[in-house]
Amino acid sequence: MKRIEITDKAREVVKQLKEKHGALIFHQSGGCCDGSAPMIFEKEDMYLDESDILLGQIEGVNFYMNQDQFEYWKHTHLTVDVTEGRGASFSLEIPLGLRFLIRSRLLTTEEASFFNSK
């Protein structure tokens, strides 16, 4: 069971970014700039610490969320999508005229039981 998924359109953007930049990492902090928008960086450009939680991997890229932000999202299943428009972050998709976003839904009873037992 997965807590995080990715749309086909967003998957294609990630593939394109991987070809150009190599190893990548997704992070959702809930901080400044685009707020809680997921951002993608070259792996070496992102500093992680004990407050970052690995939610899963999408298209071979680890997706982390800050634990404070996770408290707001822990009851949801997340899907990374992409849309046209420029975000206000340093995320690698911005120069393409795109920005990643999260679509969410509440976890099903089965999913909630699974994730809460971990």
DACOR-V597111 format. One record per backbone hydrogen bond with DSSP energy under -1.0 kcal/mol. CO is the residue of the C=O (numbers start at 1). NH is the residue of the N-H. Records with the same first field share a line. If there is no record, write none. Layout:
CO=NH + NH
This chain:
3=78
5=80
7=11
8=12
9=13
10=14
11=15
12=16
13=17
14=18
15=19
16=20
17=21
18=22
23=43
25=41
26=64
27=39
28=66
34=37
35=30
39=27
40=92
41=25
42=45
43=46
49=52
51=67
53=65
56=63
58=61
61=58
62=26
63=55
64=28
65=53
66=70
67=71
69=72 + 73
70=74
73=76
75=107
77=105
78=5
79=103
80=7
81=101
83=99
91=94
93=96 + 98
94=97
97=85
99=83
101=81
103=79
105=77
108=112
109=113
110=114
111=115
112=116
113=117
